[in-house]
Amino acid sequence: MTLHKAPAVLGVPLGVALHGWVIPATGEGVGLRFPDSVVAVHRAAALFPLGLGGLLIVVVGALLPAVRADGARTATALRTE
């Protein structure tokens, strides 16, 4: 795994776990108990397509610079980076 993927791979599960801990703690801090429908908003079935959508955005976002660099001379591509 490369270094730039580590925050997403670690951050998404950590964010989901923290959400389940922080939201109830916030409610208890002000004297409220949130219903489960407020706390349990992330489902694995919904997170999987979102992850795939994120990967699609990354690939499409990397495609334009890659195509542009492919058509340029090596020295020009390295100079503009």
C-alpha positions in Angstrom: 0.0 0.0 0.0 1.4 3.4 -0.9 1.5 6.2 1.6 -1.2 8.4 0.0 -3.8 5.6 0.3 -3.2 5.0 4.0 -5.3 7.9 5.3 -8.4 6.8 3.4 -7.9 3.1 4.3 -7.5 4.0 8.0 -9.6 7.1 8.2 -12.9 5.7 6.9 -13.3 2.9 9.5 -11.9 5.2 12.2 -14.4 7.9 11.3 -17.3 5.4 11.4 -16.2 4.1 14.8 -15.7 7.6 16.2 -19.1 8.7 14.9 -20.7 5.9 16.9 -18.9 7.1 20.0 -18.9 10.9 19.7 -22.6 11.4 18.8 -24.0 9.5 21.8 -21.4 11.2 24.1 -22.4 14.6 22.7 -26.1 13.9 23.4 -25.4 12.7 26.9 -23.3 15.9 27.5 -26.4 18.0 27.0 -28.8 15.6 28.6 -30.3 13.9 25.5 -30.4 10.4 24.3 -30.3 10.2 20.5 -32.4 7.4 18.9 -30.6 4.7 17.1 -31.7 6.1 13.8 -29.6 9.2 14.5 -26.5 7.3 15.6 -26.5 4.4 13.1 -26.4 6.3 9.9 -23.5 4.4 8.3 -24.2 1.0 6.9 -21.7 -1.2 5.1 -24.0 -1.6 2.1 -23.9 2.2 1.7 -20.2 2.7 2.4 -19.1 0.2 -0.3 -20.6 2.1 -3.2 -19.3 5.4 -1.8 -15.8 3.9 -1.6 -16.1 2.8 -5.2 -17.2 6.2 -6.2 -14.2 7.7 -4.5 -11.9 5.4 -6.4 -13.7 6.4 -9.7 -13.1 10.1 -8.9 -9.4 9.4 -8.2 -8.9 7.5 -11.4 -10.7 10.2 -13.5 -8.9 13.0 -11.7 -5.5 11.3 -12.5 -6.4 10.6 -16.1 -6.1 14.2 -17.4 -2.6 14.8 -16.1 -1.5 11.4 -17.3 -2.8 11.9 -20.8 -1.2 15.4 -20.9 2.2 14.0 -19.7 2.0 11.2 -22.2 1.9 13.6 -25.1 4.7 15.8 -23.8 8.4 15.4 -24.0 10.0 13.9 -20.9 12.0 17.1 -20.0 8.9 19.3 -20.4 6.7 16.9 -18.3 9.3 16.8 -15.5 9.8 20.6 -15.6 6.0 21.3 -15.2 5.7 18.9 -12.3 
